[in-house]
């Protein structure tokens, strides 16, 4: 049984994280040019010297998650053996999808396929050709489906296992107990939690910045307000206030309600495009692009700068892997928070495959409709992205269909709600990590982290716009990547110990593979 935990902050975690973040905000406010210059030097060094680490690790996380899903470990429950899930499966999926990448899909769902269509990766096709369109969809799937959700899954699974199964604190450091022993609750463990808070804050700030840019583009499209940092900063301020109000209402109220609502609205928008757009082309695109992606996934997964375009990899694939790693602490801890009572197999299937399936559909409809316009219709979306930036891409697409003012308004609403639910989760998780792992951090702590996330997003936006947001994500993710590797090792060690306790000897690797009976999922789990 999990012990009750104090909701008071842990000064050894709270103060170092606070000092670092206040220093960053102060530096960016007083001298944004010098911060941008030094950040670029650090970024270039990380990509040049350690980019391969992100590539190899992302493959390892996916393989580890897939193995656990088909192993005997899959039947282990994240909680006591008789516990059942706290949230209904539909709400569970909606919450983790909204928090995990809702804002990113709204921003990049049209933009990324059009970027790759106009400039195919590694020169694999002629720009703006049919082959370029297929390659564009393949890389969009690659960057947004199985690999990022595997990154989230290994963090979320490890935290949920040690919190609800082993009764440890809801802290990332607590999951290192099998490897570090008592040191997991000492200075080394505190340092791990500080790194997690810093990565979480910059991951949250990135989503805030992307959301503000896109809402600004939508306002300009509808009401000709213009696009500027002043407007974007005002949007960040308003949205920060709204997500703080949601965060202090708790997970069961604020985040669950917002997540269910925005998934319904997003589904309606997708259905609109399917029905009024190029329906047959969308279905054909889904079938062929998915097959192309699955056939090339191994080659894409292991591609590094040794024999490929290092600049492109750094701007796209390595950036994405680092971005997901920077989001992994808060998305992983949040997913763990809502996954109590599920089995490891349920967890991995739910976290890895269901959101990936939604991602395939999202990019096929959004990106596929835009590509159809470029190939066979009015076009102009690529030029809009090149001239005005990625944030305008969705609105440039919607402008080509009836009721553009209404669908654009709905899109802005979706961005705002994804914005609020994602940042909401980030503030709650930072509150947990700085409050000794309590599942219900004090409202004042949550508000403080929310304000700092908004301030950091403002600094990054002024410092370098989209490039500044990307830079911060990669720099914050680099040290946490090592933490993630350690989490996998710690989980594996503890799972083997649990299996040993049940069988009186530690099994060979082969005996950890599940039989057909092991893989069967109980009917009550499916209907929960």
C-alpha positions, 0 to 999 in steps of 0.5 A, spaced: 500 500 500 502 506 498 504 511 503 501 518 504 506 523 502 507 530 505 505 536 500 510 540 502 515 542 498 522 539 498 527 545 498 533 540 496 529 540 489 525 546 489 530 551 490 536 549 485 530 548 480 527 555 482 534 558 482 536 555 475 529 557 472 529 564 475 536 565 472 534 563 465 528 568 465 532 574 468 538 572 463 533 572 457 530 578 459 536 582 460 540 580 454 536 575 449 542 576 444 547 573 448 543 567 451 541 566 444 548 566 441 550 561 447 544 557 446 546 556 439 553 554 440 551 549 446 546 546 441 550 545 435 555 541 440 550 537 442 547 535 435 554 534 432 557 530 438 551 526 441 546 526 435 547 519 434 545 518 442 538 520 441 537 516 435 540 509 438 536 511 444 529 512 441 530 505 437 532 502 444 526 505 448 521 502 442 524 495 442 524 495 450 516 497 450 515 492 445 518 487 448 515 488 455 508 488 451 509 481 449 513 478 455 510 475 461 511 481 465 505 484 461 500 481 466 503 485 472 499 490 474 501 497 476 498 497 483 495 491 487 493 485 484 486 486 485 486 494 483 482 496 477 483 502 473 481 509 476 479 512 469 475 509 464 479 507 458 476 513 453 478 518 458 485 515 459 486 515 452 483 522 451 487 525 457 494 522 455 493 524 447 491 531 449 497 532 454 502 528 450 502 532 443 495 535 442 498 542 441 504 539 436 499 536 432 495 542 431 501 546 429 505 541 425 499 537 422 499 541 415 506 544 416 510 538 416 508 534 410 508 541 406 515 542 408 517 535 406 513 536 400 517 542 398 524 540 400 524 532 400 529 529 406 536 527 403 534 529 396 530 522 396 525 525 390 524 531 386 520 537 390 513 537 389 512 531 386 508 525 387 513 521 390 515 527 394 508 527 397 509 520 399 515 521 402 513 527 406 507 523 409 512 517 411 517 522 415 511 525 418 508 518 421 516 517 423 516 523 427 510 523 430 508 516 432 511 510 435 518 512 437 515 518 441 510 514 444 515 509 446 519 515 449 513 517 453 511 509 455 518 507 458 518 513 463 510 513 464 511 505 465 517 506 470 514 511 474 507 508 475 510 501 477 514 504 482 509 508 485 503 504 485 506 497 485 512 498 489 509 504 494 515 509 492 514 516 492 511 519 485 518 521 483 523 520 478 529 519 483 525 514 487 525 509 480 532 509 481 532 505 488 534 498 485 540 501 482 542 507 487 539 504 493 539 509 499 543 514 494 536 515 490 533 519 496 540 523 497 543 528 493 544 524 486 536 523 487 535 530 488 539 532 482 535 527 478 528 530 480 531 537 478 533 535 471 526 532 470 523 539 473 528 543 468 526 539 462 519 539 464 519 546 464 522 547 457 517 542 454 511 546 457 514 552 455 515 550 448 508 548 447 506 554 450 510 558 445 507 554 439 500 555 441 501 562 442 504 563 435 498 559 432 493 562 435 496 569 433 496 566 426 489 564 426 487 571 429 490 575 423 487 570 418 480 572 421 481 579 424 487 582 420 490 583 427 497 582 425 502 578 427 507 580 433 511 578 439 507 583 443 500 579 441 503 572 442 506 574 449 499 577 451 496 570 448 501 567 453 499 571 459 492 569 458 493 562 456 497 561 462 492 564 467 487 559 464 491 553 465 493 555 472 485 555 473 484 548 470 491 546 474 488 547 481 482 544 480 485 537 479 486 532 474 479 529 475 476 535 474 480 540 469 484 536 465 479 530 464 474 535 462 478 539 457 481 532 454 474 529 453 472 536 450 477 537 445 478 530 442 470 530 440 471 537 437 478 535 433 474 529 431 468 533 428 474 537 424 477 531 421 470 529 419 469 535 416 475 535 412 474 527 410 467 529 408 468 535 404 475 534 402 478 529 397 475 523 401 478 517 396 485 521 396 485 521 403 484 513 404 489 512 398 494 516 402 493 512 409 494 505 406 500 507 401 503 511 406 502 507 412 505 501 408 511 505 406 512 507 413 512 500 416 517 498 410 522 503 411 522 504 419 528 500 421 532 504 415 529 511 418 530 509 425 538 508 425 539 514 420 545 518 423 549 524 420 555 519 418 552 518 411 546 523 411 544 530 411 546 532 418 543 539 418 537 536 416 537 531 421 539 536 426 533 540 424 528 535 424 529 527 426 534 529 432 530 535 434 524 531 434 527 526 439 530 531 443 523 534 443 519 528 446 525 527 451 524 534 454 516 532 454 517 525 457 518 527 464 511 531 465 508 527 460 511 520 463 509 522 470 502 525 468 501 518 464 503 514 470 498 519 475 492 516 470 494 509 469 493 506 476 490 499 476 492 497 469 497 492 467 503 493 463 500 490 457 494 494 457 499 500 459 503 499 453 498 498 448 494 504 450 500 508 450 504 506 444 499 503 439 492 507 440 495 514 440 500 512 434 493 510 430 490 517 432 496 520 429 496 516 423 489 518 421 491 526 423 496 527 419 493 523 413 487 527 413 490 534 415 497 533 411 494 529 405 488 534 404 494 539 404 498 535 399 492 534 394 491 541 394 498 542 392 498 536 387 491 537 384 488 543 387 488 551 388 495 550 392 498 556 395 499 552 402 507 551 401 508 558 399 504 561 405 508 556 410 515 559 406 513 566 407 509 566 413 511 560 417 509 554 420 503 557 424 499 559 418 499 552 415 492 550 418 489 556 416 491 556 409 488 549 408 482 551 411 481 557 407 480 553 401 474 550 404 467 553 405 465 556 412 473 557 413 471 563 418 468 557 422 473 552 422 478 557 423 475 559 429 474 552 431 481 550 430 483 556 434 479 553 440 482 547 439 489 550 439 487 553 446 484 547 449 490 543 447 494 549 450 491 549 456 491 541 458 498 540 456 500 546 460 496 544 466 499 537 466 506 540 466 504 545 472 501 539 476 507 535 474 512 540 476 508 541 483 509 533 484 516 533 483 518 539 487 513 536 493 516 530 495 512 526 489 505 528 492 499 526 487 496 532 490 501 538 490 499 545 493 495 550 489 500 555 490 506 551 488 502 549 481 501 556 480 508 558 481 510 553 476 505 555 471 507 562 472 515 560 471 513 556 465 509 562 461 515 567 463 520 562 460 515 561 454 515 569 453 523 569 453 524 563 448 519 567 443 523 573 444 529 570 444 528 566 437 521 564 435 520 557 433 528 556 433 529 559 440 523 554 442 527 548 439 533 550 441 531 550 449 528 543 448 534 540 445 539 543 450 534 541 456 533 534 453 540 532 453 542 530 460 535 527 461 536 522 456 541 519 460 536 519 466 531 515 461 536 510 460 537 509 467 530 508 468 529 502 463 535 499 467 532 500 473 525 497 471 528 491 468 532 490 474 526 490 479 521 486 474 526 480 474 526 481 481 519 480 482 519 474 477 524 471 481 520 472 487 514 468 484 519 463 481 524 462 486 530 463 481 531 468 476 529 466 469 533 466 463 531 472 458 527 467 453 523 465 459 521 472 460 517 471 453 509 470 454 505 464 452 499 465 448 495 465 455 500 470 458 498 475 452 490 474 453 487 480 456 482 480 461 475 482 459 474 487 465 480 490 463 478 492 456 471 494 458 474 499 464 
